């Protein structure tokens, strides 16, 4: 379980360097953070996504740092608004998430924290591909209304426990998630269907349920690893 709610800190704007590009982001690190969650947004979305910002606020209130960042540069977003050529380029999005993760790993303020991903829509596929590539660094993955099937051949290489959250009335996506679940390499993964919810979880109380479930999952699969590492360090002092 996640520790009890904590007083939230204010997030700050950051420039996330990923290879040769810099991506706009918002980093929120509460006092005594026990892990950090990187958000991979869905097609056409950004760090301003109200749904992901809400989920991030809940995670932060439970003692988890969060990084919401744009997977595309400002110039790419302008092009994408017209052509939509980047939002479905899953390898590109996954590569940007890998770069952001390496940025976190090199950041003195947060590099010691266990890492989790929260992916939405096509961002879930990018998160799973990145988790497969960085299997030694990523503790867990949560998908909201995601398309994990688009991760394709990377699914068997995903060793992080993965939670797939889908709305009850999002039937085509439920089928895609069920199929993908069978291919994910980590057997600890599971699918949760939120009653009365459609794809965007716009129905009253459904997004709150997503945030609650995600917070519990991250607490169970990220926080224990940090506490275990700290306890081991204390023993060897």
Backbone as CSV, one residue per row, in Angstrom:
resi,resn,N_x,N_y,N_z,CA_x,CA_y,CA_z,C_x,C_y,C_z
1,UNK,0.844,-1.208,0.000,0.000,0.000,0.000,0.876,1.253,0.000
2,UNK,0.360,2.315,-0.593,1.051,3.589,-0.572,0.913,4.206,0.798
3,UNK,1.933,4.936,1.211,1.844,5.618,2.489,0.752,6.670,2.427
4,UNK,0.315,7.170,3.583,-0.793,8.114,3.651,-0.510,9.399,2.898
5,UNK,-1.568,10.152,2.626,-1.418,11.372,1.846,-0.508,12.372,2.552
6,UNK,0.286,13.067,1.743,1.218,14.045,2.261,0.911,15.407,1.656
7,UNK,1.431,16.449,2.309,1.242,17.800,1.785,1.941,17.919,0.437
8,UNK,1.240,18.451,-0.549,1.795,18.549,-1.877,2.738,19.734,-2.003
9,UNK,3.761,19.551,-2.864,4.653,20.647,-3.197,4.278,21.156,-4.575
10,UNK,4.764,22.356,-4.900,4.452,22.926,-6.204,5.427,22.388,-7.241
11,UNK,4.911,21.988,-8.409,5.777,21.529,-9.472,6.497,22.715,-10.114
12,UNK,7.565,22.432,-10.814,8.312,23.488,-11.494,8.623,23.068,-12.928
13,UNK,8.750,24.050,-13.790,9.073,23.786,-15.181,10.523,23.319,-15.300
14,UNK,10.736,22.321,-16.157,12.083,21.812,-16.405,12.255,21.583,-17.898
15,UNK,13.503,21.566,-18.327,13.850,21.210,-19.699,14.451,19.812,-19.658
16,UNK,13.762,18.857,-20.250,14.200,17.458,-20.224,15.025,17.199,-21.478
17,UNK,16.327,16.996,-21.286,17.208,16.771,-22.420,17.177,15.303,-22.823
18,UNK,16.771,15.029,-24.049,16.731,13.662,-24.563,17.467,13.633,-25.896
19,UNK,18.727,13.225,-25.830,19.521,13.246,-27.044,19.781,14.666,-27.484
20,UNK,19.423,14.995,-28.735,19.713,16.324,-29.268,18.541,17.286,-29.086
21,UNK,17.436,16.803,-28.514,16.273,17.675,-28.340,16.005,17.925,-26.860
22,UNK,15.384,19.069,-26.597,14.978,19.429,-25.235,13.459,19.482,-25.197
23,UNK,12.860,18.823,-24.222,11.412,18.729,-24.118,10.921,19.477,-22.879
24,UNK,9.820,20.189,-23.009,9.252,20.921,-21.884,8.583,19.960,-20.910
25,UNK,8.825,20.173,-19.625,8.232,19.294,-18.625,7.910,20.017,-17.330
26,UNK,7.175,19.328,-16.481,6.861,19.822,-15.143,7.258,18.732,-14.150
27,UNK,8.172,19.053,-13.274,8.670,18.112,-12.266,8.136,18.506,-10.900
28,UNK,7.560,17.529,-10.203,7.044,17.762,-8.863,7.652,16.730,-7.932
29,UNK,8.430,17.198,-6.971,9.113,16.292,-6.044,8.697,16.639,-4.618
30,UNK,7.786,15.868,-4.028,7.383,16.132,-2.643,8.507,15.782,-1.674
31,UNK,8.420,16.294,-0.483,9.416,15.966,0.540,9.414,14.468,0.806
32,UNK,10.597,13.890,0.906,10.758,12.465,1.207,10.066,11.586,0.159
33,UNK,10.202,11.958,-1.096,9.601,11.170,-2.178,10.152,9.739,-2.161
34,UNK,9.264,8.795,-2.428,9.645,7.377,-2.383,9.706,6.734,-3.761
35,UNK,9.532,7.517,-4.790,9.608,7.020,-6.152,9.244,8.151,-7.088
36,UNK,9.449,7.943,-8.391,9.069,8.946,-9.378,8.339,8.278,-10.536
37,UNK,7.257,8.910,-10.979,6.453,8.393,-12.078,6.573,9.326,-13.269
38,UNK,6.982,8.778,-14.407,7.061,9.527,-15.651,5.794,9.259,-16.461
39,UNK,5.191,10.317,-16.978,3.945,10.201,-17.727,4.212,10.206,-19.227
40,UNK,3.642,9.222,-19.915,3.708,9.149,-21.379,2.307,9.409,-21.904
41,UNK,2.102,10.575,-22.500,0.770,10.999,-22.903,0.326,10.316,-24.190
42,UNK,-0.974,10.327,-24.388,-1.551,9.708,-25.570,-1.475,10.601,-26.793
43,UNK,-2.003,10.114,-27.890,-1.933,10.810,-29.168,-2.531,12.206,-29.082
44,UNK,-1.735,13.194,-29.511,-2.200,14.567,-29.537,-2.243,15.266,-28.205
45,UNK,-1.772,14.631,-27.142,-1.829,15.227,-25.811,-0.456,15.754,-25.411
46,UNK,-0.376,16.345,-24.206,0.863,16.968,-23.759,0.915,16.979,-22.237
47,UNK,1.913,17.683,-21.717,2.051,17.795,-20.260,0.879,18.535,-19.633
48,UNK,0.068,19.203,-20.463,-1.089,19.939,-19.962,-2.347,19.076,-19.871
49,UNK,-2.254,17.809,-20.208,-3.410,16.912,-20.156,-4.094,16.991,-18.796
50,UNK,-5.358,17.415,-18.730,-6.030,17.551,-17.424,-6.179,16.218,-16.713
51,UNK,-6.361,15.139,-17.451,-6.520,13.822,-16.815,-5.209,13.362,-16.182
52,UNK,-4.125,13.470,-16.931,-2.846,13.065,-16.369,-2.387,13.993,-15.257
53,UNK,-2.715,15.284,-15.378,-2.356,16.206,-14.297,-3.112,15.852,-13.018
54,UNK,-4.345,15.430,-13.160,-5.105,15.029,-11.975,-4.479,13.786,-11.335
55,UNK,-4.190,12.778,-12.171,-3.577,11.563,-11.632,-2.243,11.896,-10.975
56,UNK,-1.462,12.758,-11.607,-0.165,13.139,-11.043,-0.335,13.801,-9.681
57,UNK,-1.363,14.640,-9.538,-1.581,15.311,-8.251,-1.905,14.302,-7.151
58,UNK,-2.654,13.260,-7.502,-2.977,12.222,-6.524,-1.716,11.457,-6.134
59,UNK,-0.898,11.114,-7.123,0.335,10.384,-6.826,1.269,11.225,-5.958
60,UNK,1.352,12.513,-6.268,2.208,13.389,-5.469,1.719,13.475,-4.030
61,UNK,0.396,13.498,-3.846,-0.158,13.569,-2.490,0.137,12.301,-1.697
62,UNK,0.518,11.228,-2.398,0.887,9.980,-1.745,2.406,9.786,-1.669
63,UNK,3.138,10.869,-1.876,4.584,10.803,-1.671,5.399,10.354,-2.861
64,UNK,4.839,10.424,-4.066,5.573,10.054,-5.265,5.870,11.292,-6.098
65,UNK,7.101,11.424,-6.556,7.452,12.496,-7.469,6.845,12.185,-8.842
66,UNK,6.574,13.224,-9.624,6.002,13.023,-10.950,6.712,13.913,-11.965
67,UNK,6.817,13.400,-13.182,7.361,14.176,-14.298,6.395,14.077,-15.466
68,UNK,5.723,15.181,-15.755,4.885,15.279,-16.932,5.662,16.085,-17.963
69,UNK,5.857,15.545,-19.144,6.639,16.251,-20.152,6.076,15.964,-21.539
70,UNK,6.373,16.877,-22.453,5.917,16.718,-23.826,6.819,15.720,-24.545
71,UNK,6.210,14.784,-25.230,6.992,13.804,-25.987,7.473,14.380,-27.317
72,UNK,6.887,15.503,-27.714,7.282,16.170,-28.950,7.821,17.558,-28.646
73,UNK,8.720,18.041,-29.501,9.186,19.419,-29.375,8.075,20.356,-29.845
74,UNK,8.227,21.636,-29.566,7.220,22.614,-29.986,7.075,22.627,-31.509
75,UNK,8.207,22.507,-32.210,8.170,22.500,-33.675,7.449,21.256,-34.190
76,UNK,7.710,20.119,-33.562,7.054,18.876,-33.977,5.554,18.933,-33.707
77,UNK,5.170,19.576,-32.611,3.743,19.698,-32.294,3.006,20.519,-33.347
78,UNK,3.656,21.567,-33.837,3.044,22.398,-34.884,2.799,21.564,-36.139
79,UNK,3.785,20.776,-36.524,3.642,19.910,-37.695,2.578,18.850,-37.442
80,UNK,2.592,18.291,-36.242,1.681,17.195,-35.916,0.221,17.636,-35.906
81,UNK,-0.012,18.897,-35.571,-1.382,19.412,-35.576,-1.999,19.325,-36.964
82,UNK,-1.137,19.395,-37.982,-1.614,19.351,-39.367,-1.557,17.940,-39.934
83,UNK,-0.426,17.267,-39.736,-0.199,15.975,-40.400,-0.507,14.767,-39.527
84,UNK,-0.481,14.958,-38.191,-0.644,13.863,-37.224,0.393,12.755,-37.434
85,UNK,1.518,13.104,-37.977,2.526,12.106,-38.316,3.357,11.645,-37.121
86,UNK,3.403,12.454,-36.064,4.260,12.103,-34.933,3.511,11.378,-33.811
87,UNK,2.250,11.702,-33.611,1.519,11.180,-32.452,1.345,9.670,-32.498
88,UNK,1.426,9.080,-33.697,1.312,7.631,-33.818,2.650,6.970,-34.145
89,UNK,3.713,7.745,-34.034,5.061,7.204,-34.246,5.549,6.634,-32.921
90,UNK,5.114,5.422,-32.630,5.391,4.820,-31.322,6.886,4.689,-31.045
91,UNK,7.708,4.243,-32.003,9.154,4.177,-31.730,9.750,5.527,-31.334
92,UNK,9.295,6.603,-31.989,9.792,7.938,-31.626,9.390,8.293,-30.203
93,UNK,8.115,8.059,-29.858,7.641,8.378,-28.517,8.373,7.558,-27.459
94,UNK,8.604,6.286,-27.750,9.323,5.419,-26.809,10.755,5.898,-26.632
95,UNK,11.378,6.320,-27.722,12.748,6.824,-27.649,12.834,8.080,-26.793
96,UNK,11.818,8.933,-26.895,11.804,10.146,-26.070,11.633,9.785,-24.591
97,UNK,10.824,8.781,-24.301,10.633,8.358,-22.913,11.911,7.734,-22.359
98,UNK,12.600,6.966,-23.181,13.896,6.417,-22.756,14.862,7.551,-22.430
99,UNK,14.888,8.565,-23.291,15.764,9.703,-23.041,15.406,10.436,-21.767
100,UNK,14.104,10.611,-21.524,13.664,11.284,-20.300,14.039,10.471,-19.069
101,UNK,13.953,9.156,-19.183,14.321,8.290,-18.060,15.802,8.430,-17.749
102,UNK,16.617,8.483,-18.774,18.057,8.662,-18.560,18.357,10.032,-17.971
103,UNK,17.541,11.022,-18.334,17.680,12.346,-17.729,17.393,12.269,-16.240
104,UNK,16.343,11.531,-15.860,16.012,11.335,-14.447,17.160,10.616,-13.731
105,UNK,17.696,9.589,-14.362,18.762,8.801,-13.741,20.039,9.609,-13.517
106,UNK,20.206,10.692,-14.274,21.401,11.520,-14.134,21.161,12.782,-13.312
107,UNK,19.914,13.004,-12.886,19.562,14.200,-12.138,19.837,13.966,-10.650
108,UNK,20.743,14.728,-10.043,21.122,14.478,-8.646,19.958,14.498,-7.667
109,UNK,18.931,15.291,-7.967,17.805,15.435,-7.046,16.939,14.187,-6.983
110,UNK,16.839,13.445,-8.078,15.856,12.357,-8.162,16.427,11.028,-8.649
111,UNK,17.717,10.970,-8.938,18.253,9.786,-9.594,18.237,8.528,-8.734
112,UNK,18.101,8.662,-7.434,18.071,7.473,-6.587,16.690,6.879,-6.394
113,UNK,15.669,7.503,-6.979,14.290,7.055,-6.751,13.909,5.921,-7.704
114,UNK,13.135,4.946,-7.218,12.581,3.925,-8.120,11.724,4.612,-9.181
115,UNK,11.723,4.073,-10.387,11.041,4.696,-11.516,9.839,3.880,-11.961
116,UNK,8.727,4.577,-12.197,7.545,3.960,-12.763,7.063,4.774,-13.948
117,UNK,6.297,4.138,-14.829,5.699,4.820,-15.968,4.180,4.803,-15.846
118,UNK,3.551,5.904,-16.275,2.103,5.958,-16.409,1.818,6.361,-17.846
119,UNK,1.298,5.425,-18.635,1.041,5.687,-20.038,-0.441,5.723,-20.341
120,UNK,-0.854,6.641,-21.221,-2.246,6.737,-21.631,-2.341,6.601,-23.143
121,UNK,-3.358,5.878,-23.610,-3.595,5.694,-25.037,-2.326,5.172,-25.716
122,UNK,-1.872,5.839,-26.795,-0.667,5.369,-27.483,0.570,5.512,-26.610
123,UNK,0.519,6.404,-25.624,1.643,6.558,-24.703,1.917,5.302,-23.902
124,UNK,0.884,4.468,-23.719,1.079,3.211,-22.993,1.998,2.283,-23.774
125,UNK,1.850,2.260,-25.097,2.732,1.439,-25.923,4.168,1.934,-25.821
126,UNK,4.338,3.250,-25.865,5.673,3.825,-25.725,6.273,3.463,-24.373
127,UNK,5.456,3.495,-23.319,5.937,3.155,-21.981,6.393,1.706,-21.907
128,UNK,5.661,0.815,-22.533,6.025,-0.603,-22.487,7.304,-0.873,-23.287
129,UNK,7.450,-0.226,-24.419,8.676,-0.392,-25.199,9.872,0.132,-24.420
130,UNK,9.705,1.299,-23.781,10.787,1.865,-22.983,11.108,0.985,-21.781
131,UNK,10.070,0.417,-21.153,10.291,-0.466,-20.002,11.050,-1.719,-20.412
132,UNK,10.781,-2.213,-21.614,11.508,-3.385,-22.105,12.975,-3.047,-22.341
133,UNK,13.231,-1.851,-22.873,14.609,-1.441,-23.150,15.382,-1.142,-21.872
134,UNK,14.696,-0.588,-20.885,15.349,-0.192,-19.628,14.882,-1.083,-18.480
135,UNK,14.914,-2.373,-18.705,14.359,-3.318,-17.725,15.059,-3.260,-16.375
136,UNK,16.314,-2.804,-16.343,17.037,-2.722,-15.074,16.696,-1.448,-14.298
137,UNK,16.002,-0.515,-14.941,15.755,0.789,-14.317,14.294,1.063,-14.005
138,UNK,13.379,0.389,-14.708,11.951,0.675,-14.559,11.294,-0.372,-13.661
139,UNK,10.702,0.091,-12.559,10.140,-0.832,-11.571,8.752,-1.324,-11.949
140,UNK,7.939,-0.466,-12.589,6.563,-0.856,-12.870,5.940,0.085,-13.900
141,UNK,4.846,-0.372,-14.514,4.149,0.402,-15.544,2.650,0.355,-15.271
142,UNK,1.978,1.501,-15.448,0.517,1.559,-15.381,0.021,2.149,-16.693
143,UNK,-1.014,1.549,-17.255,-1.612,2.014,-18.501,-3.062,2.422,-18.248
144,UNK,-3.450,3.635,-18.733,-4.831,4.095,-18.618,-5.454,4.174,-20.000
145,UNK,-6.452,3.328,-20.261,-7.083,3.340,-21.568,-6.069,3.201,-22.674
146,UNK,-5.064,2.361,-22.447,-3.917,2.292,-23.331,-4.062,1.335,-24.504
147,UNK,-3.092,1.427,-25.394,-2.976,0.530,-26.528,-1.687,-0.270,-26.382
148,UNK,-1.614,-1.159,-25.400,-0.402,-1.951,-25.205,-0.090,-2.853,-26.384
149,UNK,-1.118,-3.172,-27.167,-0.899,-4.019,-28.340,0.076,-3.386,-29.323
150,UNK,0.141,-2.045,-29.331,1.030,-1.353,-30.252,2.500,-1.477,-29.852
151,UNK,2.759,-2.048,-28.678,4.150,-2.298,-28.280,4.726,-3.516,-28.995
152,UNK,3.851,-4.298,-29.610,4.268,-5.383,-30.485,5.246,-6.367,-29.882
153,UNK,6.380,-6.526,-30.562,7.359,-7.537,-30.176,8.101,-7.209,-28.886
154,UNK,7.893,-6.007,-28.350,8.558,-5.646,-27.084,7.859,-6.240,-25.877
155,UNK,6.599,-6.653,-26.028,5.813,-7.106,-24.875,6.467,-8.251,-24.095
156,UNK,6.974,-9.285,-24.741,7.589,-10.374,-23.962,8.825,-9.932,-23.174
157,UNK,9.430,-8.811,-23.585,10.633,-8.324,-22.904,10.311,-7.381,-21.754
158,UNK,9.023,-7.130,-21.513,8.622,-6.264,-20.389,8.662,-7.082,-19.113
159,UNK,9.630,-6.802,-18.251,9.813,-7.556,-17.008,9.239,-6.833,-15.796
160,UNK,8.805,-5.594,-15.988,8.228,-4.822,-14.885,6.760,-5.185,-14.707
161,UNK,6.288,-5.357,-13.475,4.852,-5.586,-13.237,4.032,-4.480,-13.882
162,UNK,3.042,-4.863,-14.673,2.283,-3.905,-15.462,0.801,-3.981,-15.140
163,UNK,0.193,-2.824,-14.879,-1.236,-2.742,-14.606,-1.928,-2.073,-15.782
164,UNK,-2.896,-2.758,-16.363,-3.668,-2.230,-17.485,-5.051,-1.839,-16.970
165,UNK,-5.410,-0.550,-17.057,-6.695,-0.059,-16.577,-7.535,0.361,-17.789
166,UNK,-8.719,-0.217,-17.904,-9.586,0.053,-19.046,-11.009,0.280,-18.546
167,UNK,-11.749,1.152,-19.223,-13.139,1.392,-18.876,-14.041,0.250,-19.325
168,UNK,-15.097,0.012,-18.562,-16.021,-1.092,-18.847,-16.651,-0.983,-20.226
169,UNK,-16.902,0.240,-20.702,-17.590,0.426,-21.974,-16.619,0.679,-23.129
170,UNK,-15.357,0.480,-22.886,-14.336,0.639,-23.934,-14.008,-0.738,-24.512
171,UNK,-15.021,-1.383,-25.067,-14.927,-2.804,-25.402,-13.803,-3.165,-26.379
172,UNK,-13.610,-2.432,-27.481,-12.506,-2.807,-28.380,-11.150,-2.759,-27.687
173,UNK,-10.965,-1.743,-26.832,-9.684,-1.602,-26.138,-9.524,-2.675,-25.060
174,UNK,-10.630,-3.110,-24.457,-10.554,-4.213,-23.497,-9.978,-5.449,-24.173
175,UNK,-10.482,-5.758,-25.353,-9.998,-6.933,-26.080,-8.520,-6.810,-26.406
176,UNK,-8.089,-5.625,-26.823,-6.675,-5.404,-27.141,-5.805,-5.568,-25.897
177,UNK,-6.298,-5.079,-24.757,-5.533,-5.186,-23.510,-5.448,-6.633,-23.037
178,UNK,-6.542,-7.377,-23.180,-6.515,-8.780,-22.770,-5.501,-9.578,-23.579
179,UNK,-5.467,-9.307,-24.860,-4.510,-10.007,-25.709,-3.081,-9.627,-25.360
180,UNK,-2.860,-8.326,-25.147,-1.514,-7.863,-24.805,-1.055,-8.414,-23.463
181,UNK,-1.983,-8.522,-22.509,-1.639,-9.032,-21.178,-1.019,-10.420,-21.257
182,UNK,-1.510,-11.234,-22.174,-0.994,-12.591,-22.321,0.431,-12.615,-22.863
183,UNK,0.858,-11.505,-23.472,2.175,-11.456,-24.096,3.215,-10.743,-23.240
184,UNK,2.770,-9.992,-22.225,3.719,-9.277,-21.368,4.568,-10.266,-20.590
185,UNK,5.873,-10.005,-20.560,6.795,-10.952,-19.962,6.617,-11.151,-18.472
186,UNK,6.221,-10.117,-17.742,6.051,-10.225,-16.294,4.698,-10.836,-15.964
187,UNK,4.710,-11.972,-15.300,3.466,-12.671,-14.957,2.703,-11.993,-13.832
188,UNK,3.332,-11.015,-13.185,2.676,-10.295,-12.087,1.734,-9.215,-12.617
189,UNK,1.673,-9.071,-13.920,0.843,-8.039,-14.537,-0.634,-8.410,-14.463
190,UNK,-1.509,-7.386,-14.560,-2.941,-7.654,-14.470,-3.749,-6.593,-15.205
191,UNK,-5.009,-6.927,-15.474,-5.957,-6.026,-16.117,-7.065,-5.696,-15.130
192,UNK,-7.370,-4.402,-14.995,-8.468,-3.949,-14.140,-9.450,-3.171,-15.006
193,UNK,-10.726,-3.532,-14.913,-11.770,-2.863,-15.676,-12.588,-1.991,-14.725
194,UNK,-12.656,-0.690,-15.022,-13.367,0.259,-14.167,-14.840,0.298,-14.580
195,UNK,-15.753,-0.059,-13.679,-17.190,-0.082,-14.020,-17.713,1.282,-14.458
196,UNK,-18.576,1.265,-15.461,-19.262,2.479,-15.888,-18.399,3.508,-16.583
197,UNK,-17.205,3.125,-17.024,-16.288,4.085,-17.635,-16.147,3.842,-19.135
198,UNK,-16.026,4.928,-19.879,-15.711,4.849,-21.295,-14.209,5.112,-21.475
199,UNK,-13.771,5.314,-22.705,-12.336,5.375,-23.002,-11.616,6.488,-22.250
200,UNK,-12.227,7.660,-22.137,-11.555,8.803,-21.521,-11.845,8.955,-20.030
201,UNK,-12.625,8.042,-19.452,-12.942,8.090,-18.022,-13.533,9.450,-17.642
202,UNK,-14.512,9.874,-18.447,-15.164,11.164,-18.207,-16.345,11.062,-17.250
203,UNK,-16.803,9.856,-16.973,-17.965,9.657,-16.108,-17.600,9.979,-14.654
204,UNK,-18.560,10.502,-13.883,-18.282,10.885,-12.487,-17.637,9.752,-11.681
205,UNK,-16.539,10.084,-11.052,-15.867,9.147,-10.157,-14.929,8.165,-10.828
206,UNK,-14.966,8.063,-12.155,-14.153,7.026,-12.805,-12.670,7.386,-12.858
207,UNK,-12.346,8.655,-13.125,-10.936,9.032,-13.138,-10.358,8.981,-11.729
208,UNK,-11.177,9.321,-10.740,-10.741,9.193,-9.349,-10.406,7.743,-9.021
209,UNK,-11.192,6.816,-9.563,-10.915,5.404,-9.338,-9.615,4.988,-10.013
210,UNK,-9.367,5.515,-11.216,-8.104,5.237,-11.901,-6.930,5.701,-11.040
211,UNK,-7.022,6.917,-10.519,-5.935,7.464,-9.713,-5.712,6.649,-8.448
212,UNK,-6.805,6.221,-7.824,-6.689,5.424,-6.598,-6.002,4.094,-6.879
213,UNK,-6.446,3.426,-7.936,-5.876,2.128,-8.289,-4.397,2.282,-8.651
214,UNK,-4.086,3.331,-9.415,-2.699,3.552,-9.815,-1.804,3.827,-8.613
215,UNK,-2.294,4.649,-7.681,-1.507,4.977,-6.495,-1.198,3.717,-5.683
216,UNK,-2.184,2.852,-5.546,-1.961,1.604,-4.810,-0.946,0.722,-5.531
217,UNK,-1.070,0.643,-6.851,-0.154,-0.209,-7.615,1.288,0.296,-7.518
218,UNK,1.462,1.604,-7.692,2.811,2.160,-7.585,3.363,1.963,-6.173
219,UNK,2.512,2.113,-5.180,2.967,1.902,-3.818,3.429,0.482,-3.565
220,UNK,2.726,-0.466,-4.146,3.050,-1.874,-3.938,4.296,-2.304,-4.708
221,UNK,4.557,-1.667,-5.859,5.622,-2.152,-6.725,6.832,-1.235,-6.839
222,UNK,6.743,-0.026,-6.284,7.893,0.871,-6.293,8.439,1.127,-4.905
223,UNK,7.566,1.504,-3.988,7.997,1.895,-2.646,8.721,0.773,-1.905
224,UNK,8.223,-0.478,-1.932,8.928,-1.539,-1.193,10.376,-1.711,-1.621
225,UNK,10.669,-1.543,-2.934,12.035,-1.725,-3.404,12.958,-0.664,-2.820
226,UNK,12.439,0.556,-2.668,13.251,1.629,-2.082,13.482,1.382,-0.592
227,UNK,12.439,0.964,0.101,12.592,0.717,1.532,13.523,-0.464,1.791
228,UNK,13.439,-1.479,0.931,14.320,-2.641,1.079,15.776,-2.245,0.872
229,UNK,16.011,-1.385,-0.141,17.371,-0.931,-0.413,17.914,-0.118,0.757
230,UNK,17.050,0.735,1.345,17.471,1.554,2.478,17.787,0.683,3.685
231,UNK,16.950,-0.347,3.904,17.174,-1.244,5.037,18.481,-2.012,4.872
232,UNK,18.767,-2.429,3.637,20.016,-3.152,3.372,21.212,-2.259,3.614
233,UNK,21.085,-0.994,3.204,22.179,-0.039,3.418,22.429,0.170,4.902
234,UNK,21.355,0.229,5.702,21.501,0.430,7.151,22.231,-0.750,7.780
235,UNK,21.938,-1.966,7.288,22.565,-3.155,7.850,24.062,-3.148,7.624
236,UNK,24.481,-2.630,6.477,25.904,-2.686,6.109,26.696,-1.471,6.548
237,UNK,26.047,-0.568,7.275,26.784,0.607,7.761,27.699,0.235,8.930
